[in-house]
């Protein structure tokens, strides 16, 4: 992550294929199971007809004074067992697989409506309106938004780290001291509609990107509890809901709800924060608290000193990413 060019690069063809692929996968799974049930139902009708015919044949023989053969009785028993197996299998498919996939799709619809409402309520990003997150060239008595061509460079070309930020070794020392105390944070359980930052590529250790999402379904209980999380950003081309992922609490961080009473961060603390005008979270260092705690001034990882960003407090998370 050597540049900022990938900050807003989550749209386009790659995200479109992710969205289409996720929705197509769920839909194809539902259709495949419905066809499986349909084929099984057709076979069940055939088995029922064979049972009726064989029972009639056995009854006719008994009325004629003949005893039914062992082969006929074995065949009748096999047909009974096959019919029962078909009924049980269809019930399991309907209850556990079709219902689960249907709930996921319903969750996607609900989450998409919620995300659209949330986005429509955010400040406009049009040319005549002020952006929700402001970019500053550096600290001053009366800071103002920097120009588009100077979002990463500080005026005057100063590339050194600012003196308001403590050395990294001091932060690492604090982290080690906190770890030595053995304090373990309580386990977090998420519910549907909870807003989170989550890491979709959890199998890649070198991937630091976290994205804004919403929990659309909860699967399992206890240690096996897993979550279905949807990317909150709709596809920029099609407008379809964002892709969905299966995740666990280890790769999720809760986003506080608006109006939450949140504590201030100490200067120099490493946090995970929403990068302005994107739905992606990155590592950043706290520079100062603004507007009575409503916003936090940050220096994002790999950005030049002085290229500060001001982010709403609830989108600055106490997590190292």
C-alpha angles and dihedrals in degrees: 000000000000098000143029094240090098096051094096096023097110095101132069130061097337094054091042091055090047092052095045091044094052095047092042091051093054093045093048090050091053093047092047092052092046090053090048090053091046092053091046092050090052090051090048089057090051091049092049090052091049091049092051092048093047093046090051091050092051092047092050090053092049091051089050090053096255125129116232115249124250091243092057093049091047090050091050091050091050091052091051091051093047092051091050092048091052092051093048093046093050091049091052093048092050096044102040108023110026093040093048094050091045090053090051091053091048089049090052091053092049093046092048092053090048093049092049091051091048092049093046088054094053120094114278119258094208122132093259096048132075115253118249090235121037128213119216132195092219144305117315140145092262109022120194137182115286124230121267093251093052102049094115102029122074116225109266093026096263107166100176125110113263120252092234090074120076120230117277093240089063091055091047090051091054090049092052092048091051091049091049090059089065094227110163120196116236117261113261122223117197129208134201115292093022112144114230145166108233139179110233097186095055092153091064111078093191093056110101099172118115121183135207113256147156129232108244100172142010119215125193132351138257117359091352092055110130134175136223106217127188125208103245094217114087119221109281093219106037100023089226119146117279121264120278129229137189111236144165131226090258090070097041134081122192118241110218116241119249113280095026117151102243130181123238119254121236117247113272096021115146111235141166111244141177110254111232117269093006137084093231127105123216138177115273142166123237114243100174145326118255138197095015093305098316092114138022126214110223142184108213120219115273093014122122119262110271095028090114125173127202113219132183109261098239090058091057106086130198093237133105095222 
